């Protein structure tokens, strides 16, 4: 049986001691999808959103979110991030429900004693919420879905890749 590392012997929450771990390069990639009406995506692409350049603001928000992860997730360690790269892939072909999508991908890197999975997940979450915030006056039916860890490498647990 796998033990949960974020609980002490009394069953209370704790921050894991990573002091004895080797410092290695650690990379994590996460994705999330925003589903929106075709007109909303068209307005984003044409720069017609009143609040500004949606994807540029979402990109900055994602980087800021990654950097602030330990302020949001109680047991996360403050980490010196070496890189946060965020990209967007727009799909203007409506799905079965008539909605288009924006796929957000964040790749986060560090060299340290603990991984950056939560920073990558926070980055895509904050980017998706920023897109929603900037476009909600046009499309309150937007949704955020399919947020997941794509891959991670480095550290004792090795490499993970979602199949």
Secondary structure, DSSP 8 states (H G I E B T S, - for coil): ----TTB-TTS-B-----TTS--EEEEEEEEEEEEEEHHHHHHHHTT--TT--HHHHHHHHHHHHHHTHHHHSTT-----EEEEEEEEEEE-S--TTSEEEEEEEEEEEEEESS--HHHHHHHHHHHHHHHHHHHTTT-TT-EEEEEEEEEEE-STT--EE--
